[in-house]
Amino acid sequence: MPQYNMLQAIFLSFFSPNLYRDVAARWGGNAFLYLLLLLCLSWVYAVVEWQILLNVGVKNITLDAAALPIMKIQKGIIETPENRPYIIYDSKNKPGLIIDTSGKYPNLDATPANILVTKDKIFTRADATDSVRITKLSESVNTEIHPTVIMKYIKDFAGYTWILMFIGAVLLSYVYRIIQALLYSLLGLLFRSIWRVPLSYGQVLQIVIVALTPAIVVSTVIDALHYSFNFQYTCFFLISLFYIFFGVYANKNTLTRFTNNLEG
């Protein structure tokens, strides 16, 4: 049995050589479960923050949905209940979306809005470049759009999006960290050879997975504070490199004795 549990390891990974000896001697496949647990914890704050922002955004969209007209599209031509511009304002009380089948707004040149829907085209403007993209509706499009109904579905679904965000973020980051650990283990093998530490590749990989903890914790805190600095990813690499060095060296001339003590 491992001497230290996974929650203890998050804290001890910053300074305890005994943890890295325990990881090499006893953890085995538990290292992969540990990484999954660590990533789950690291994504909690970000997902909660995303969900709060999404809820606010959906609330604002829902309030504006009443101002949107029902749109009937037949052979790629849009019809609205009234042949006039419908102007939807953004949070800064500026025109954000215009639906106009009357022809008053043929393009986005005369309006600060970012989206214009005419009777057969959709104009979208990118904020950063100010370039305009024009999409012509296909003649095969025949449908009826009820904004309030669509917004209701969005509002009902939005409360559960955190589940998808959390699962997606954890799985993608888990695959990334596994690949990272496999590559960093090559450095661990180099350290092992230099100091002639009696470790197998699997044990080095276990050490590397735990050695990623300080960099993951630090990056999580920095992201939560919405702070960034130059060469931060280089710093995270150097932190990981140091703890790989630390973890492998902790097992120099002690692995056999440590294993015997645990078994005894």
N, C-alpha and C positions, 0 to 999 in steps of 0.2 A: 504493500500500500504506500502511496506517496506520503511524504511527511507533511507537505503543505498542500492545502486545497487551492482551487482556482481563484477564489476571491482574494486569498492571502497573497497569491502570486502577483496580482496586479500591483500591489504595494511593494512587495519584497523585490520585484524585478529591478527596482532602481538601485539597490545597494547590497543585496544578500548573495554572497557566493554559495552559501548552503542551498539556496533555492535552485541555482543552476546545477549543482551536484545532484540534487534530488530529481530534477527534470531529466538529466542524462541517465540516471540509474533506474528511475521508477515510472516515469510518466508514459512513455510509449505513445500510443494513439491518443491519449488524453490531451496531448499538446494541440491536436487539431480541434478538439472540443473546446479547449481553452480559448483558442483564437476566435472561434465562433461566438463564444460568450463575450469576449472582450469587444468584438465588433458590434454585437447587439447593444451592449451598454454604451458604446461610443456614438451610436446613431440616435439614441433616445432623444436627446435635447434638440438635435437638428430636425428630426421628424416632427416633434411637438411644435417647434417654431414654424416649420413649413405649414403644418395643419392650421395653426392660428392665422397665418397670413392668407391661406386659402379660404378659410371661413369668412374673413373680412372681405376678401375680393368677391366671393360668391354672394355675400349679403348686399354689396353695392350693386352687383350685376342684377340681382333679383329685384332691387328697388327700381332699377331703370327699365326692367322688362315690360312694365306696364306702358311705357312710352313707345315701345316697338310695335309696328303694325303687323297684322297677319299678312303674309306674303304668299300669293298664289303664283306658281311658276308653270307656264304652259309653253312647251317647245322652246325653252330657254328665255322666255320673256316674263319679267316680273310684273305683277299687278298688285297694287295696294288699295285699301278701302277708299282712300282719298288721293287724288292725283296731285300731291304736294310733297315738299320735302319734310321728312321726319328727322329731327336733329336730336341726337342723344349726347348729353354732356358728360365729361369725365369728372373725376374727383376735384379737379382744379376749376370746374365750371367753364371749361372750354369745350367746343365741339369735338367729340371723339369719333362719332359714327354718324354718317348721314345716309339715309335711305331716300332716294329721290327718283321717282319714275316720271316726273313732269318735265325734266330736261333743264331745270333751272341751274343745276350743278353738273355740267358735262364732264368735268374732271376735278382734280384736287387743287388746281392752281388758285382758285379764288376762296379757299377755305383752309383753316389750320387743322381740320380733321385728318386723322390718319387712315380712315376707312370711308370709302364712298361706294354705295351700291346704287347703280342706275338700273334702268329697265332690262339691260342685257349684259352689263359688265360689273366687275368688282375691282375697285382701285384701292391699293394698299400702299402706304408710305412707310419706309423704314426710318425710325427716328434718327439713327446714327448717321446714315448716308443721305437722307432726304430723297432717295431715289424712289420712284413710283413703279409698282408692278401692276399690270393690267391683266385681268383674267376674264375672258369672254365665256358666258354660260353656253353650254352645249345645247343644241336643239333637242337632244334626247332627254333633257331634264324636265320632268313633269311631277310636281309635288306641291304640297301646301305646308307652310311653316307657321306654327303657332308658338311665338316666343315665350309666352307665359307657361305653356305646357313643357317646353324644352327646359326652361329655367327651373321648373319644379323638379324635373328629373335630375338636373345638375345639383340642385340644393339637397335632394334626398341622398344622392350618391356621395356628395362632397364629404359628409361626416365619416365615411369609411375609407377615404383615400389614404389615410395614414397607414392603413394595413398594407396596401400595395406599395406605398413609398418605403415603408420600413423593410418589407421583405425584399424588394428590389435593391435597395441600398445595401443591405447586409449581404445578399448573395453576390452582387457585383464586387463589393469590397473584399469579400471572402476569397473569391477567385483571384482577385488582384494580389492579395496578401500571400496566398499560397504560392503563386508564381514568383512573387518577390522573395519569399522564404527559400524556395528552391534555388534561385539564383544566388542569394546571399550565402547559402550553405557552401557554395564554392569557396567563398572567402573564409568561411569557418573551417573548411578542409585545409586551406592554406595555413591558417593559424595552428591547426592541429598538427600539421606536418612540421612546422617550425619548432614547436615546443614538444613534439613527440607525445602528445596526449593520447591515452588509450581510448579513443572514441570511434564508434562506427559512424557511417554517413547518417544513419537514422537518428543516432543520438545528437549529432551535430545539428541536424534539421530541427529536432525538438528544442535544442538550445536557441537556435535562431528564431524560432516562432515566439518564444518567450522574450527574447532579446528585442523584438520589435515593439514590445509593450511601451517602454518610455516614449518612443517617438509617436506612437499612436495616441497616447494620453496627452502629450504636449500639443500635438496638432489638433486634437479634439477641443482642448481648452482654448486654443488660439482661434479656432473657427467659431466657437461659441461666443467669444468676445468680439467677433467680426474684425479681427486684427490680422494684418499681414505685414511682412517685411521682405526686403530683398534677400534672395538666396535662401529662402526658408526651406525649400525642399532639399537643398544641399545640406543644410543644418540637420534636417531629419535623417538624411543618409548618414551623416557623421555620427549622430547620436546612436543610430542602429549599429553602425560599425563598431563603435566603442563598446556597446553591450555584447556584441558577438565576441569581440576580443575578451571582454570581462568574463562571459559565460564559459568560453572554451578554456581560458586560463585557470578558472576556478576549479576545473577538473584535472589540472596537471598533478600527477603523482598522487591523486587522492581518490580516483574513481573506484579502484579495486577495494581499498580500505573502506570507503563509504558504503559500497554494496554489501560487504561482509558485515559491517555494523548493523545495517538495516535487517539483514537476514538473521543475524544473531539475536 
